[in-house]
Every structure is written in C-alpha cells, then in structure tokens.
C-alpha cells in the first residue's frame, strides 16, 4: 500500500509554498476525466504552451489533451492512432495511445506525478527542504524534473550516459542537477547504485519509479481507463479487446493491464523486452538500444502474476523502423505499398520504445492468429522528436536512404517478424520471474522477504489495496487545494 501517513508540519510548509507559487494540484479524477478540471484552470490553459514551465500544465497530465503545442484543452476520446494491415502485416487492429501530447512530449510526466503527489499532500516530502531525486532510463527523470520545476521543488535527474542528446540538452535547462551514470538503457544497476549513494544524504528523497507504487497506481487508474474508453469508442460489432502489450522499463505502464483485465478478463497481457538483454526469457545479460526500457532486473511494481506472455524485440528492428518511419524515401515507399496518407502523417508519433511496443503487438497477433475483429492496444511513450539525433546517426552509419532500403526494412523488420523469442507464462513461469525480484530488491535495495511474498500471495493487501487508494488521494489533494486557496483566487 502507498503510505498516506500525514506529517502536519511539513504539509503546512508545502501548502504555503504552493500558495506562493500559485499551484493547484490535479486529482486522479481530473487526470482521468479532464472535463472535471475547474473552468478557471481551463481558461488559464488557453494561453499556456504545452511545454511551458507553468503550474497550469499539471492539468495537462492526461491522455485527452488536444493535439496542439499551445492553448489546447481536452477532447472526449484519448489521442490514439490505429496502424493498418498494410503497414503491420497482420489483420488485427493495432491501436496505440499517443504520448507526444503530454507536457515534455512523453507520458512519463504522469508516472512521476503519480509518485510525487502522495508524499507532497501528506507532508512526507518537504518542498522547502528536500531534493526530489528521479532515477530513470530517460523519460521518467524528464517528467520528474518538469513537475518539480512547476512546483518550485529542487530536483536531481539520473539517467544513463548513453541516452539521446535531446534528453540531456532539455534537462540542462529544467533539472536542478543532472547525473549521467555509466552505460545505456540496460545498465539499471548503475542507476540504483547512484540512487543508493544519494539516499544517504538527508535532504534527498528518492522517487524510484521501479519500486514506487504511485507509478503503478497512476497507470492503473489513468492509462487503464484511457485504453478502455478508447476501445469502447472505436469498437465495431463483434470486436473484442484481445490483448495489450507494453515493454518493461519501470513496469509502470503495464500496471494498466490490471485494470484492463478486470474489465476485459479474456484479454492477453504481454510484457516486452529487448532481445539483446532478455531478462525475463533468459535471466538478463548484454546491452541494447531500445531507449526508455531497462533490463537485468524485474521491477518491484511489476505484477507478474497478471502477465500472460513475454515477447523479446530485436533492437535492430526498432532502429531500422525509426528510419523507415521518418525518412522521406521510407514514407514514399510505404505510400506505394498502400499505407494510407493519414497513417504516414502519424508515424513520427512513434519513438523507439513505441516502435518496440507496436512490434510486440504484431508478434502477439501472429502468435494467437488474431483476426480483424481482434483489437490489441499499446502506448507510444514518446515520439520521434526525442530521437532526431539517432536518425542522423543512422544516416551517417548506413548512408542515404533509398526505396530499396525502405522495402528491405519494411519486409525484414516488420512484415517478416516471427513468433520466436517469446513465451506464454504459466503459473510457475510467472512465479519464477517474480522471484527474480529477490536479487535486486531484497539483496541490494533493502526490501523484506515477507514484502516480496505478499506481492505474490496477498493481492488484497498489495495490488488490489493500492488500486483502491485513488479516492483517498483525491480527498487529500482536494483538501490541499482548499487550504492553499489558490483555486478560489483564479
């Protein structure tokens, strides 16, 4: 369960700081159903840019933002794209929620607010004293640094040195401090080591996305309901939600699968990982290039007991498709191959991990022989805007793109995907994967063996208990906003 113990003195200081900075906090209800956002806040958003460092942007932490860089409000159905069979090579309907239209251009801003809000409105985090430390493989620390900046809180962003240049350039303007740890996406232990070092400093409070149940809760509540609403909006007679696939970075996003399985119990929930570092399939080794996912450990917040399948994705597939989807020659080839113009205009919405998510959906559709009445969902964490330097590197590595190269990339890295390097998980497979948490969380990070067993054997005490905490948090958030008086003054 998320600790909601109140520290009255620190809470009073947080309220005062929010009052001074004109901060109003969003509730879970606001993030799920932004039509409930107060009209005064909506009026203010009409003059605020999507990436502006303005506290009003806390109310753009929703999947329902209008797709515009400035002044947008909300829409009835979350932002999504549907990828046609001419592109994917499978008859199943593959649908992805779009992360680009969150502040920072990534949905991780939601995961970070999910971790910060409980400690802020209880006073466990003192906004006048603590530094908020955001360990990440890339986007989570961007979201955490952004939210910290909106709230006037000092932040420390931690991410691997091998991440894209765009991340570091932006963080240098937003985060109070940026720490680059050795390695790339799969070097999560190095991030944990730095986090453990900072934990010894009394003014550092760690918001470790890999263990923070606020991350899980945010996706269960907000992403889960967004996918369900989107499916209900687009379903045709006879359609069913057959599956959902999410690569595992912190395993936050796959938390929405717990919600979806409650609503659509027949669906299959799959977790993806990089073939070059197959932690779940083969216990983890190697490095990979799917930026935004991490390996060599099982996140504490991954409810493995609810996961039906693991799918490994070759990082070369994601790199080649990034180029195919963003080079004029690639788009020209796809146009000739029958991909609709509307889809071509949307392909830049797929970042590297988003492409990997889509590839997981394609492999799942092939494995289960899904038809045109089957819908498979995923999310696009960020967009190609975060990887322009990677596209330039591919150009330098392989030379100018051509129709022939595009045809090869489409055929080999998407249409030619096979059902290898994937596995259905039975009860004992899942338990084996769950038990791998021991080596990271009990041996290295100070968790108790009883806590590990509770995650497996006591769902009412752990997962289901956490799922029900959104209402209690909304009460605390509303009380916080009432005490600041900021909303009344807008």
Buried (B, 14 or more C-beta within 10 A) or exposed (E): EBEBEEBEEBBEBBBBBBBEBBBBBBBBBBBBBBEEBBEEBBEBBEEBBBBBEBBBBBBBBBBBBBEEEEEBBBBEEBBBBBBEBEBBBBEBBBBBBBBBBBBBBBBBBBBBBBBBBBBBBBBBBBBEEBBBBBBBBBBBBBBBBBBBBBBBBBBBBBBBEBBBBBBBEBBEEBBBBBBBBEBBBBBBBBBBEBBBEBBEEEEBBBBBBBBBBBBBBBBBBBBBBBBBBBBEEBBEEEBBBBBBBBBBBBBBBBBBBBBBBBBBEEBBBBBBBBBBBBBBBEEBEBBBBBBBBBBBBBBBBBBBBBBBBBBBBBBBBBBBBBBBBBBEBBBBBBEEBEBEEEBBEBBBBBBBBBBBBBBBBBBBBBBBEBBEBBBBBBBBBBBBEBBBEBBEBBEEEEEEBBEEBBBBBBEEBBBEBEBEBBEEBEEEBBEBBBBBBBBBBBEBBEBEEEEBEBBBEEBEEBBEBBBEBBEEBBEBBBEBBEBBEBBEEE
